[in-house]
Amino acid sequence: MRSPSLSHSLRRLWALDKFGYSLRVAIALASSMGLSWYLAEPSMVIPLFLGVIASALAETDDSWLGRLSALLVTLFCFSIAAASVKLLFPYPWVFALAMAAAAFCLVMLGALGERYATIAQATLILSIYSMIAADQRSGAGLHPWRDPLLLLAGAAWYGLLSIVWNALFAHQPVQHSLARLYRELGQYFKLKAALFEPVRQLDVEERRLELAQQNGRVVSALNATKETLLHRLGNGRPGVKISHYLKLYFLAQDLHERVSSSHYPYQALAEAFFHSDVLFRCGRLLRLQSVACAELANAIQLRQPFRYSEANAQALADLEASLEHLRLQSNPAWRGLLRSLRALSGNLGNMQRQLASASNPDALEGEQDSSLLDREPQSLRDALARIRLQLTPTSLQFRHALRMSLALVAGYAVLHTIHPDQGYWILLTTVFVCQPNYGATRIKLVQRITGTALGLAVGWALFDLFPSQQVQALFAVVAGVVFFAARSSRYTLATAAITLLVLFCFNQVGDGYGLFWPRLVDTLIGSLIAAAAVFLILPDWQGRRLNQVVANTLSRSADYLRQIMAQYESGKRDDLAYRLARRNAHNADAALSTTLSNMLLEPGHFRKDAETGFRFLILSHTLLNYLSGLGAHRESLPDDARDAMLEDAAARLATSLDELAKALQDNQPVAVYSEAEEALAQQLEQAPEEMDDAHRLLQTQLGLICRQLAPLRGMVAHLLRQGSPAQG
């Protein structure tokens, strides 16, 4: 077996999503270190490095023009923060009050969107870096503004590198986000294929739960890709490259709707066709399509042509032959099931054609609405209105802001009580560990303490093995690169790396050994303060808001159903209103999955509703699958006397979903059984033989949706009986 060529290895390295980020950080840190050595001013290293790190933490994906605007805003915020720390540092009481107010305001900026939240968090971190720098130079008053200016210089230098990089490689983030999207989509295909194993007593619920959780990851990737594309669309028409990627994004949306659709309960299919290979054929085709999604992801990331395998076409032909064999047996008991299997086969065939078209997405029809919804504030008035809406104790953003400000004041009081010198690592740890909910804080706390201990142990060994200042300077740069490469996926490793960076940098200007115990003690204290704040100050226990999250899934599903039925009247068109309703339904499903995962990390008493929540997640995701089945087969129906009955049935189903949602929101009891819904289900399941396939499929899917209402009612009633308050 030949080893890959050097050019191929370099191409794969270049295609890694963290490579560009790491390279920019490496250039910024290495040049800062080189400058300080060239000027024989090792004391410059710490503020320059801290400025680079803060600027890199503030970076969000954008075009080069957007990045320039964001950099100017970031530097403005950094300047105010650094100047405020410098001016107020000698006055502890005023400083504490100002820090609390600033922390509260900065966290509240997160209500405007991820970009603002990132800049605000980085500003808070830079303000603590300014405290560390001021603490280091207390007593050395030759150049009182030197360190704040060096912090800003480091931030500006990294920001300039980021702008140049984004101008030269504008489409690389789009390729990375699309590649991630198709990988997550391929994993969904793979998990969906597992449902088609023709095995009796298959644990369908467990597999549906895995599918629902993977759906959350697909939705997250879809949202991230949309934002990446939106930042490059601007106000004009998209360029050739962006148009190409936009079509791949819309293709992924359509594939997601189709693969998440269900046409019949899988247990019934497995029981009826246990002695046939038809379900095996369905599963095999889905697995091959999963592989095709992964290959498409690699092709996008490596900028190589995508070739759809011929094995997929053969697998589809085998499935159709198996279906024809079953049809020829003329078993009357299979008549309804075979219709569902034909709808399933047609859906798989459509996905086959769509994946084949991914080799040349520019040839796809360009008539569809390609507009994307920009959720960021469009004016100062809009921004202020959003923040005002969050200024209430019921807001998660408000609670997090209050916790953060009080935690920092507590940390400031502790550091002055225990050791005012070098105690500002307590505040830095608190900022990093204190997360919006208990589960995330708990994970961060363990990772932060473990990473710090690991970094100190490795640092101790490296100090003894490599006493040379030049070698330690190189280690500092490498540690900084590792921190940014690992911080979003391996936070323990990232914390160890940033600990090493701090040790080596401080050893350039003094005694790095003196930092070992203070750093460990400060990390423990800061982590405990963060944990106490999340536990004691207006805690956001997930179980207390479970009813609201569940209600949102039901109401969003109702909206999705109404949009689907509107398209059965007018014909399929993926306009913004339809895509928004579909995305909101999937976002709500993903939010429920995330809430339940966070609940499992909470103390036992607060996760008592978790089992009910997971059972509801399975039901709600199955409901979403049936809705997606309706959406996948959208088409304009011929005029028929039965259209009014189907429209009325769909309207009643949407109303029932809204009523269940309102009952959860208002904490009002619901009937566990509805005679009207049972009668409607029986009516929808009785389709005459002469009905055309389009009407029959619509009626069948509505019947499946109607049958989900009874177990959903039972789950809603159970949640209400357990007494979970509507608001936490």
N, C-alpha and C positions, 0 to 999 in steps of 0.2 A: 504493500500500500504506500503510495507516494505521499510524502509530507507536503503540506500546502506551501506554495511559493511565498517568497518574502513580500511581493507586492500584494498577494491575496491576504496575508496576515496583517499587513499595514492597513489594507482597506477595511478589514474587520475591526481593527483597533480604532480606526477613524470613525467607524459607524457606531461605536459604543456611545450610549446617550450621555455618560458621565465624562467621556474623554475630553471634549471641548471645554467643559466647565473646569475639569482638573488642570488642563493645560493653561488656561487663563490664570488660575490661581497660582500655578507653579511659576509662570512668568512674573506675575506681580510680586510674589514673595521673594523669588530669587533676585529680582532687580532691586527690591528694597534692601535686602541683605547686602547685595553687592555695593549699593550706594553708601551704606553705613560703613562698610569696610574701606571703601575708596576714600571716604572723607575722614577715616579714623575716628568716627563718632559712633561707637557701638550702642550708646544710649538712644540713638534714633530708631533702633530696630523695633523696640516694643511698641511705641505709638504708631509707627508705619504699619507694622504687622496687624495691630488691632484695627486700624482704619481699613486695611484691605479686607480683613475678615468681616467687619461690619458691612462693608459695601457689597461683598459677595453674598452675605446673608440677605441683603435687601433686594437682590436681583430677582426679577421675574421675567418670564418669557414675553418678548415683544419684538416688534420691528426695530430697526436702528433709530428711527425717529421717535418711536414710543419710548425706547430705552433712554434716549437723550432727555426727553421730558421727565421721565421717572428719575433719572440721575440728578437733574436740577432740583427736583422736589426733595430727593433724598439728601443732597448736600445742604439744602436750606434747613431741613429738619435736624440734620447732624450738627450744623453750625449753631443753631439755637440751643441744642442739648449740650454741646461741649462748652459754649459760653456760659450757660446757666450753671453748669457744674463748677466751672472755674470761679464764677463770681460768688456763688452761694456756699461753696465748700467750707469756708471758715465759720459759718453760722449754722450749727447743727439743727436747731429747732426750725429755722426758716427752711433749711435744706430738706428736712424730713417732710414738711408740709408741701413744699414745691414738688418733691419727688412723688408723693402720693397723688397729687393732682395731675402731674404729667403722665404717670402710669395709667391712671383712670382714663384720661382723654385719649391717649395713644391706643389703648386696647379698644375703646369705643369706636375708633376709626375703622376697626375690622368690620363694622356693620356695612361699610361701603363696598366691600369685596376683597378678594384674596390679595390683589396687588397692594391695596392700602394697608391691609393687615400685615403684610410682609414688611413693608417700609416702616410701619409703626413699631413692629417687634424689633427690627434692626436698630431703630433709633433708641429704643429702650436699652438695648444691649450696648450700643455705643456710649450712651450716657454712663453706664457702669464701667465701661472701658476707660472713660475719662476720669472716673473716680479712682480707678486703679492707677492710672498714670499720675494723677495729682497726688495720690498717697505715696507713690514711689519717690516723687520729687519734693515732698514736703521738707522745707528747710533749705532747698536749693532755689533761690529766687532770682537767679541771673536773667533768665528768660521766661517770665511767668506764662506767656502765651505760646511758648514753643511747642509743648506737647499737644494742645488742642489743634494747632495749625498742622502739626505732623499727622495727627489722626485724620484730619480733613484731606491732607495731601495723599495719604494712603488710600482713602476712600475714592478720591477723584481719579487716582491712577488706575485702580481696578475698574472703575466705571468707564474710563476712556477705552481701556482694553475691551470691555464688554461691548461698547458701541461699535468699535472697529470690527470686532468679530461678527456681530450681528449683521453689519453691512456686507461683509465678505461672504458669510455663510447663512444667508437669510432663511433658506428653506430647510436647513438641517433639523431644527426643532420640530417642524411639521412631519418630516420623515420619521423621527423618533416616536412622536405621539401616535402616528398612524400605525407604525410597526407594533407598538404596544397594544393598540386597539385590536389589531387582527390576531395577535397572539392570545389575548384574553377571549376574543370571539372563538378562536379555534379550540380553546379549553372548554368553552360552553358547548360547542358541537360535540366534543369528546364525552362530556358528562351526559349530554342528551342521548347520545348513542347507547349509553349504559342502560337507559330505560327500556330499550327495545330487546333486551335479552329475553328470549322465550323460556323463562324459568318460572315455575310455580313457586308460590310463597316468597317471591322476591320482595325485599324490603324497599318498596317504592317510596315510602315516606322519607327514609334516610337519603335516598338518591335525589328526591325532589328538594330536600333541604340543602344538599350540596349545590344543586342547580340554582336555587334561590340566592345562595351566598355568592356563587360565581357571577350571577346576574348583576350583583352589586358592583363587582370589579369591572364588568363590561361597561356598565353605566358610568362609572368613574372615568374609565378610559375614553368613552364617548364625549363626556363633558370636557375633559382636558383637551381632546383633539379639537373640539368646537372652539374653545377659547384660543388655542394656538392659531387656528385658521382665521378667527375673527380679528386678531391683532395684525394680521397681514392683509386683510381685505381692504381696510380703509373705507373711504366713501366712494371710490370710483369702481370701475369694472375690474374683476380679478384678472391678473396676468395669466399667461399660458400655463405656467407651472402651478400656480395656486388653483387655477381652474381644474387642472388635472388632479390635484390632491383633494379638491372639494368634491369631485365626482367619486373618488375612492371613499371619502367620508360618507357621502349619501348612500353609496353601495353598502357600506358596513351597517348603516342604519336599517336599510331594507333587509339585509341578511339577518340582522338581530331580530327584527320583527318576525321573520319567517321561521327562524330556528327556535324561537321561544314560543311558537304556536303549538297548540295541541288540538287534535281532531276527535279524540275519543279516549276514555279511560284506558290506560295501558294494561291494567289487570284483566279487563274483559277481553282485550285483543289477545293477550298471552294465553288465556284460558281457551278461547275459541280456536286459535291457530297454533296450538301447542305442537301438533304433528306436522306443521308446515314450516318451510324455511323463510316465509315472507318477512317475519319480524327480524330475523337474522340479516336478511338482505337490506332492510331499512337501516339497521344499526351499522352494517358494514359501509354503506354509502355515506352515512353521517361521519364515521371515523375517517374515511378517505377525504371528505370535505374538511374535516378538522385539520388533517395534514396539509391540505391545500391552503388553508388560512395561515398556517405557520410558515409555509413556503412563500406565500405572498408577503407576509411580514418581513421575512429575510430579504426578499427582492426589493422591497421599499427601502429598508434600512441600508442595504448595500448598493442601492441604485443600479440594480441589475434587472434584465427583462424577466417577467414572470411567465412560466409555461404551465398550463393546466394539464395534469396527467390524463392520459387516455384511459387509465384504469377506472377513472370515475365514470366515464361514459359507459364502459362495459358493466360496471356495477349497477347503473341505472337501468340498462337493458335487461340485466338479470332480474332486477326487482319487477320490472314490467312483465317479464315472462312468467314469473312466479304468480303475480296477480292474475294473469290470463288463465293460468292453470287452475287457480281457485275458482275463477268465474265459470269455467267450463264444467265444473262439478255440479253446478246448479243446486247448491244446498240452500233451501229457503231460509234456514236459520242464520245464514251468513249474509243475507241480502243487505241489511243495514250496515253491518260491519264492513262489508266490501266497499260500500260507498265511501265510508270514512277512510278506508285504506287508499282508495283512488284519489281522494282529496289530499291525503298525506303524500302519495306518490307524485301528484301534480305539484305540490309545494316543494318536494325534494328536487323535482325536475327544474323548477324555476330557480332554485338556489344553484343548481348545476350550471344553468345558463349564465347566471349572474357572476359566479366565480370564474367561468370561462371568459367572460367579458372583461375581467379585471386585468387581463394582459394588454388591453387597449381601452381604458376607460374613456378616452376622449371621443371614441366612436359612439358612446351612449347618447341617447336623446338629451339634448340640452334645454328642453322646454320647461322642466320643473322649476319651481320656485327655489332659488338658491340663496335666499336671504337667511341670515342667522340672527337670533335674538341677542342683543347686547344687554346684559344685566347690570352693567356698571352705571353709576349715576351720570346723567347727561348734562347736569348743570349744578351750580353751587346750591341753588334752592332745593333741588332733588336730593343732594347729599345731606343737607341739614335736616330735611324732612325724614330721611331714613334714620339718621342718628336720633332724632326726637322720638321716633317710634320705639326705639330700643331703650329709652330712658325710663324703664319700669322694672321693679324687682322680679317680674315674671319673665323678663328677657334673659336668655342664656348669656348674651353678650354683656349685659349690665352686671350680672352676677360674677362673671369672670373678671371684668374690669375692677369691680369692688374687691374681690379676693386678691387680685394681683397688687393693688395699691396698698391694702392693709398688710399683706405678706411682706412687701418690701419695707414698710415702716417697721414692722416687727423685726425683720432682719437687720435693719439699720440700728435699732435699739440694742439688739443682741451683740452686734459687732463692737459697738461702743462700750458695752458692758464687759465683754470677754477680752478682745484684743483689737483696739482701733487700728493698729498697724497691720496691713495686709489682710484685713478682714472683709474686704469688698467681694471676695469670691463667694461669700454667703449670698449676697444679692444676685450675683450672676447665676449661681446654681438655682436659686429660687425662680428666676425668670425662665430658665430652661426647663425646669421640672414641673412648674405649676401649669397644668393643662386645663382646658374647659370642663373636663369631667374626671371623676374619680378613677375610672379604669385606665385612661390614658396617663394620668399622673402616676398611678401605681407602677405601670410599665416603665415610664421614664425614670422614676426614682430608682428602681432596681438597676436599670441600665447605666444610669449616671454614676451611682456608687461603685458598681462593679467595674465600669470603664476607668474611673478615676484611680481605683486601687491597682488595676492592671497597668495603667500608664505610669504610676509612681514606681511600681516594682520594676518595670522595664527601664524606666529612666534611671533608677539607682544603678542597675547593671551597666547601662550604656555610659553613665558618667565615669565609672571605674574603668571600663574597657577602652573608651575613646576620650581621653582628657583634652585632646586637641580642640581649640576653639573653632578652627575651620571645619573640622569634621562635624562638630556639634551644630554649627550653622547650617550645614547641609542636611543634617537630621531634622532640624527645625522646619526647613522648607518642605522636606518629604512628609513630615507629620502633618503640616498644613494641607497638603494635597490629599493625603489619606482622609483627613477629617471631612473635607468637602465631597470626596468620592463616596464616603460611607454614611454620611449623616442622615440620609433619608431612608436607608435600608438596613444599616447595621450600626445602630446608635451606640452600642457598647464599644465597638471598635473605634468609632468616631470620637467618643469621649476619651478613650485611651490616647488617641492621636493628638487631640487638642491639649491634653495634659502634658504630653511630651513636648509639644511646641512651646508651651508656657515655661516649662523647666529649662529648655535649651535657650530660649530667648533671655530669660532672667539671668541665666548663667553667663551670658555675654557681658552683662554689666555689673554683676555682683556674685553672690553666693547662691547658686541654684539649690544646694542642699538644704538651705534654710526654708525652702518652700514646701518640703515634703509633708511634714506633719500639719502645718497650717492649712495646706490645700486639702488634705484628707478630712481634717476636722471641719473645715468650712463647708465642704461638700455634704458631710453628714448633717450639719446644722441647717444648711439651706434646703436640703431635701426634706427634712422633718418639718420645717416651717411651711413649705409648699404643700406637703401632705395634710398638715393640720388645717391649713386654709381651705383646701378643697373639702375636707371632711366636716368642718365646723361652720364655715361662712356660707350661708344660703346654698347648701349642697345640691347638685343637680343629679339626684338619684334617677336612673333611667326608668325604673318602674313607675315613678310618679308621673312621667310624661308618656307612658306607654299607650294610654288611651288616646291621646292626641295623635300620636304617630300612626296608630292603627286606623283611627278615623280618617287621617289624611290619605292612607292607601285606598280606602273605600271610596272617598269622594273623587279622588283622581281617576280611579277606575271608571266611575260613572261618567266623568267628563270624556274619557277616552272612548267609551261606548257610544256616546252621543256624536262625537266626531266621526267615528266609523260609519254609523248609520247615515249621517249626512252624505258620506261619499258613496254609499250604495244608491243614493238618489241621483247624484250628479256624475258619478264615475270617479275612478281612481285619480287622485292628484296629490302629490306629496307637498302641499302648501305649508306655510309656516304654522298656521293654526292647528293643522292635523299633527305635524311633527312635534309641536309644543305640547299638545295633549298627550301624545304617546310618550314623550320624554318625561313629562311630569308624573305619569303613571309609573314608569320604570324608576324614576328618582325616588318616589315615595316607597316603592318596594325595596330599593337599596337602603333607604334611610331606616326602615324597619329592621332589616338585617343588621345594620351597623349598631342600632340601639340595643338589640338583643345581645350582640357580641360584647358590647360595653357592659351590659348588665351582668354578664357572667363573671366579670372582674370585680364586682362590688361585694361588700359583706353579705353573708347569707340571708339576713332578714330582708335586705333590699332587692334580692333577686328571686323572691318567692313566686313572682308571676312569669318567670323566664320560660318554664315549660309550656305554659299556655300561650305565651308569645310566639314560641317556635312552632307550635301546632298551627297557630293563626298564620304565620309566615308561609307555611306549606300550602294552606288553603288559599291565601291571597295570591301567592305566586301561581298556583294552578288556575285561579280565576283570570289572572293576567295572561296565562298561556292560552286560555280559551278566547279571550279578547284579541290576542295577537293572531289567532287562527282566523277570526273574522276580518282583521285588518289585512292579513296576508292575501286573502281572496277578494279584496275590494273590487267591485265592478258595478257599472250601472245596470240595474235589473230591468228586464222588460216589464211594461205595464201589465199588471195582473190583479185580479180581484183580491188575492191574498196579501198584497203588499200592505194594505192598511192594517191587517191583523199583525204582521211582523213588526211594523213601525210602532203599533200600540204596545206590543210585547216588549220591545226594546226600551220604550219610554218607561214602562212599568218597572222593568229591571233596574234602570238607572235611578228611578225614584226610590226604589227599595234600598239600593246601595247608599244613596244620600241620607235616607232616614236612619239607617244603621250608624252612619258616620255622625249624624247630629245627636243621636242618643248617647254615643260615646263622649262627644264634646260636652254635652250638657249633663252627663251622668244620670240619664233617665233610663228606666227599665225598658226592655224590649220583649216582645213575644217570641218564645223559642220556636213556635210552630205557626205557620201561616197557611191557612186553607186556600187562600187566593193564589199564593205562589205555587202550592202543590197542584192546583187545578191548571194553572198556566203551564207548568212543566209537562203535565200529561197532554195538554193540548199541543204543545210544541213537539212532543215526541210522536205524534200521530200524523205523519205526512202521507198523503195519498200517493199511489204508485205513479200516477200521471204527472206529478209535479216535476218541473225541469230541475236540472242539477244545481243551478245557481240559487234558486229559491230553497231547494232542499238543504244545501250546505248552510245557508244563512239560518234556516229554521233549526237545524241540528245544533249549530254552535250556540244559538240563543237558548236552546233546551239544556245544553251542558252548563251554560252560565246560570240558568235558573236553578239547576240542581245544586249548585254551589251555595245558594243563598241559605238553605237549611242548616248546613254545618257552620256557615259563617254566623248565622243568628245564634247558634249554640255557643260559639266561642265568644261573641260579644256579650251575651248574657252572663257567661262565666266570668269574664273580665269585670263586668259591672258588679257581680255578686262578691267578688274578691275585694271590692271596695277601693280599687286604685283611683285616687282623685284625678279629676280631669286636668288639673294643673298642679305642677310641683312648685 
